[in-house]
C-alpha cells in the first residue's frame, strides 16, 4: 500500500502545472547604469515583486508598472523613459490607490530609499499576472516595464500621482 501512495504522489507532482512563473527586470537610470533588479513571481493572489535597489536618490519615490516593455532613456516630450508609456491600465480606471475611481493595475506603493541610496522591498501587484494571454498580463506581446519616479506618488492625482520625472526603468522579461 505504501508503494502505491508514493508512486501516486510522484505522478501527481510530475503532471501538475507549474504553480509559479517568474520574470525579472534590470532597472537602469538615464545614464544606462544599473540601479536595481526585480524578481516577479506569479502567486495565487497576483504578482509578488521583490526589488533590490541601489544608487538612487534618498527619499520616497513612486513605483509603477508601465504599459510597454521599452526603457529608452532619451528624453521625449515629457522626459526620459516615455517609451514605457503610461501606467498599466487595461481596466481604464483613474489613477490612485486612494482614489474612489482608481486604481490602475500598475499603481503600486511608494518606495523609501535610505540615505545610502539602497532599498529592498517586496510588494504584491494583486491585479497583475505573468500569464501571457491575460488582459492584465505583464508578459503580453508589447511587454511592460517597472518605472521609478523622482517624487512620491500622492495616490490620487490622475494620471500619474504627481510623481515627477522617470528616473529609472526596467523591462519585465520572462525568466528562462
C-alpha beads as a LAMMPS data file, in Angstrom:
LAMMPS data file: protein, C-alpha beads

176 atoms
175 bonds

1 atom types
1 bond types

-500.0 500.0 xlo xhi
-500.0 500.0 ylo yhi
-500.0 500.0 zlo zhi

Masses

1 110.0

Atoms # bond

1 1 1 0.000 0.000 0.000
2 1 1 2.838 2.399 0.829
3 1 1 4.451 1.921 -2.619
4 1 1 1.204 2.786 -4.355
5 1 1 0.900 6.053 -2.407
6 1 1 4.478 7.060 -3.209
7 1 1 4.047 6.331 -6.915
8 1 1 0.768 8.271 -6.960
9 1 1 2.380 11.299 -5.297
10 1 1 5.289 11.203 -7.729
11 1 1 2.971 11.033 -10.748
12 1 1 0.764 13.847 -9.409
13 1 1 3.789 16.097 -8.906
14 1 1 5.190 15.288 -12.334
15 1 1 1.941 16.079 -14.160
16 1 1 0.796 19.129 -12.138
17 1 1 1.098 22.504 -13.858
18 1 1 3.815 24.831 -12.584
19 1 1 2.479 26.818 -9.640
20 1 1 4.671 29.867 -10.262
21 1 1 6.001 31.603 -13.299
22 1 1 8.821 34.096 -12.843
23 1 1 10.126 37.169 -14.593
24 1 1 12.881 39.702 -13.966
25 1 1 13.643 43.342 -14.664
26 1 1 17.002 45.111 -14.521
27 1 1 16.432 48.757 -13.654
28 1 1 18.754 51.375 -15.109
29 1 1 18.977 55.123 -14.689
30 1 1 19.049 57.685 -17.503
31 1 1 22.828 57.152 -17.876
32 1 1 22.298 53.419 -18.501
33 1 1 23.771 52.446 -15.128
34 1 1 22.212 49.570 -13.227
35 1 1 20.341 50.841 -10.169
36 1 1 18.379 47.756 -9.263
37 1 1 16.892 44.394 -10.033
38 1 1 13.416 42.984 -9.639
39 1 1 12.155 39.429 -9.481
40 1 1 8.483 38.894 -10.243
41 1 1 6.704 35.701 -9.252
42 1 1 3.177 34.548 -10.091
43 1 1 1.191 33.685 -6.959
44 1 1 -2.444 32.691 -6.442
45 1 1 -3.105 36.331 -5.422
46 1 1 -1.219 38.341 -8.057
47 1 1 2.424 39.012 -8.837
48 1 1 4.910 39.204 -5.953
49 1 1 7.603 41.749 -6.811
50 1 1 10.925 41.695 -4.956
51 1 1 13.104 44.759 -5.545
52 1 1 16.762 45.328 -4.685
53 1 1 17.628 48.958 -5.423
54 1 1 20.886 50.899 -5.185
55 1 1 22.430 54.204 -6.240
56 1 1 19.099 56.053 -6.142
57 1 1 18.438 59.449 -4.560
58 1 1 17.400 59.046 -0.915
59 1 1 13.747 59.701 -0.176
60 1 1 10.317 58.492 -1.219
61 1 1 9.773 57.545 -4.871
62 1 1 6.784 56.388 -6.876
63 1 1 6.940 52.917 -8.397
64 1 1 4.634 51.887 -11.227
65 1 1 4.171 49.139 -13.781
66 1 1 4.084 50.819 -17.187
67 1 1 2.257 49.575 -20.267
68 1 1 5.159 48.920 -22.665
69 1 1 8.341 46.892 -22.371
70 1 1 10.579 49.738 -23.541
71 1 1 13.039 51.775 -21.490
72 1 1 14.639 54.319 -23.821
73 1 1 16.388 56.879 -21.582
74 1 1 16.376 59.536 -24.327
75 1 1 14.128 62.364 -23.179
76 1 1 10.856 62.548 -25.040
77 1 1 8.472 65.477 -24.913
78 1 1 7.633 64.560 -21.302
79 1 1 11.064 63.427 -20.119
80 1 1 13.124 60.221 -20.075
81 1 1 11.696 56.716 -20.361
82 1 1 8.478 57.909 -22.012
83 1 1 8.839 54.905 -24.339
84 1 1 7.433 52.870 -21.412
85 1 1 4.060 54.556 -21.981
86 1 1 1.578 55.235 -19.203
87 1 1 0.665 53.050 -16.280
88 1 1 -0.630 49.564 -16.997
89 1 1 -4.371 50.223 -17.040
90 1 1 -6.378 47.737 -19.117
91 1 1 -9.406 48.402 -16.889
92 1 1 -9.390 52.112 -17.867
93 1 1 -9.566 53.337 -14.266
94 1 1 -8.461 56.675 -12.812
95 1 1 -5.071 56.792 -11.098
96 1 1 -4.541 56.247 -7.438
97 1 1 -4.617 53.687 -4.664
98 1 1 -6.577 56.243 -2.599
99 1 1 -8.899 57.271 -5.429
100 1 1 -12.523 56.133 -5.311
101 1 1 -12.375 55.894 -9.136
102 1 1 -8.990 54.147 -9.202
103 1 1 -6.685 52.353 -9.347
104 1 1 -4.608 51.462 -12.386
105 1 1 -3.347 47.890 -12.365
106 1 1 0.146 49.449 -12.498
107 1 1 -0.291 51.646 -9.411
108 1 1 1.996 50.390 -6.648
109 1 1 3.032 51.642 -3.196
110 1 1 5.869 54.149 -2.920
111 1 1 9.466 53.060 -2.343
112 1 1 11.507 54.508 0.528
113 1 1 15.191 54.762 -0.407
114 1 1 17.614 55.094 2.512
115 1 1 20.439 57.630 2.900
116 1 1 22.799 55.071 1.339
117 1 1 20.723 55.036 -1.871
118 1 1 19.503 51.480 -1.234
119 1 1 16.139 49.831 -0.694
120 1 1 14.898 46.253 -0.538
121 1 1 11.214 45.521 -0.567
122 1 1 8.516 43.098 -1.560
123 1 1 5.059 44.060 -2.692
124 1 1 2.087 42.414 -4.308
125 1 1 0.594 43.618 -7.594
126 1 1 -2.761 41.987 -6.878
127 1 1 -4.401 42.705 -10.247
128 1 1 -1.405 41.661 -12.352
129 1 1 -0.397 38.284 -13.721
130 1 1 2.543 36.800 -15.592
131 1 1 0.155 34.844 -17.811
132 1 1 0.738 35.977 -21.381
133 1 1 -2.866 35.689 -22.545
134 1 1 -4.416 37.830 -19.791
135 1 1 -5.533 41.437 -20.325
136 1 1 -3.571 42.425 -17.219
137 1 1 -0.579 40.263 -18.135
138 1 1 2.904 41.668 -17.685
139 1 1 4.371 39.458 -20.417
140 1 1 1.948 40.244 -23.256
141 1 1 3.046 40.982 -26.838
142 1 1 4.297 44.523 -26.171
143 1 1 5.576 43.790 -22.666
144 1 1 5.641 46.006 -19.582
145 1 1 8.236 47.807 -17.511
146 1 1 8.850 48.910 -13.941
147 1 1 9.467 52.643 -13.556
148 1 1 10.735 54.627 -10.570
149 1 1 9.892 58.325 -10.418
150 1 1 11.740 61.286 -8.873
151 1 1 8.963 62.078 -6.382
152 1 1 6.488 60.135 -4.310
153 1 1 3.067 59.203 -5.669
154 1 1 0.246 61.094 -3.959
155 1 1 -2.007 58.100 -4.838
156 1 1 -4.798 60.387 -6.103
157 1 1 -3.756 62.768 -8.906
158 1 1 -4.609 61.471 -12.356
159 1 1 -2.847 60.251 -14.468
160 1 1 0.417 59.637 -12.572
161 1 1 0.138 60.771 -8.959
162 1 1 2.228 63.948 -9.402
163 1 1 5.270 61.671 -9.212
164 1 1 7.612 63.734 -11.376
165 1 1 10.228 62.582 -13.866
166 1 1 11.026 58.956 -14.509
167 1 1 14.492 58.283 -13.074
168 1 1 14.844 54.520 -13.564
169 1 1 13.269 51.882 -15.773
170 1 1 13.480 48.128 -16.292
171 1 1 11.785 45.931 -18.888
172 1 1 9.945 42.922 -17.446
173 1 1 11.189 39.765 -19.175
174 1 1 10.326 36.123 -18.711
175 1 1 12.922 34.264 -16.687
176 1 1 14.337 31.454 -18.784

Bonds

1 1 1 2
2 1 2 3
3 1 3 4
4 1 4 5
5 1 5 6
6 1 6 7
7 1 7 8
8 1 8 9
9 1 9 10
10 1 10 11
11 1 11 12
12 1 12 13
13 1 13 14
14 1 14 15
15 1 15 16
16 1 16 17
17 1 17 18
18 1 18 19
19 1 19 20
20 1 20 21
21 1 21 22
22 1 22 23
23 1 23 24
24 1 24 25
25 1 25 26
26 1 26 27
27 1 27 28
28 1 28 29
29 1 29 30
30 1 30 31
31 1 31 32
32 1 32 33
33 1 33 34
34 1 34 35
35 1 35 36
36 1 36 37
37 1 37 38
38 1 38 39
39 1 39 40
40 1 40 41
41 1 41 42
42 1 42 43
43 1 43 44
44 1 44 45
45 1 45 46
46 1 46 47
47 1 47 48
48 1 48 49
49 1 49 50
50 1 50 51
51 1 51 52
52 1 52 53
53 1 53 54
54 1 54 55
55 1 55 56
56 1 56 57
57 1 57 58
58 1 58 59
59 1 59 60
60 1 60 61
61 1 61 62
62 1 62 63
63 1 63 64
64 1 64 65
65 1 65 66
66 1 66 67
67 1 67 68
68 1 68 69
69 1 69 70
70 1 70 71
71 1 71 72
72 1 72 73
73 1 73 74
74 1 74 75
75 1 75 76
76 1 76 77
77 1 77 78
78 1 78 79
79 1 79 80
80 1 80 81
81 1 81 82
82 1 82 83
83 1 83 84
84 1 84 85
85 1 85 86
86 1 86 87
87 1 87 88
88 1 88 89
89 1 89 90
90 1 90 91
91 1 91 92
92 1 92 93
93 1 93 94
94 1 94 95
95 1 95 96
96 1 96 97
97 1 97 98
98 1 98 99
99 1 99 100
100 1 100 101
101 1 101 102
102 1 102 103
103 1 103 104
104 1 104 105
105 1 105 106
106 1 106 107
107 1 107 108
108 1 108 109
109 1 109 110
110 1 110 111
111 1 111 112
112 1 112 113
113 1 113 114
114 1 114 115
115 1 115 116
116 1 116 117
117 1 117 118
118 1 118 119
119 1 119 120
120 1 120 121
121 1 121 122
122 1 122 123
123 1 123 124
124 1 124 125
125 1 125 126
126 1 126 127
127 1 127 128
128 1 128 129
129 1 129 130
130 1 130 131
131 1 131 132
132 1 132 133
133 1 133 134
134 1 134 135
135 1 135 136
136 1 136 137
137 1 137 138
138 1 138 139
139 1 139 140
140 1 140 141
141 1 141 142
142 1 142 143
143 1 143 144
144 1 144 145
145 1 145 146
146 1 146 147
147 1 147 148
148 1 148 149
149 1 149 150
150 1 150 151
151 1 151 152
152 1 152 153
153 1 153 154
154 1 154 155
155 1 155 156
156 1 156 157
157 1 157 158
158 1 158 159
159 1 159 160
160 1 160 161
161 1 161 162
162 1 162 163
163 1 163 164
164 1 164 165
165 1 165 166
166 1 166 167
167 1 167 168
168 1 168 169
169 1 169 170
170 1 170 171
171 1 171 172
172 1 172 173
173 1 173 174
174 1 174 175
175 1 175 176
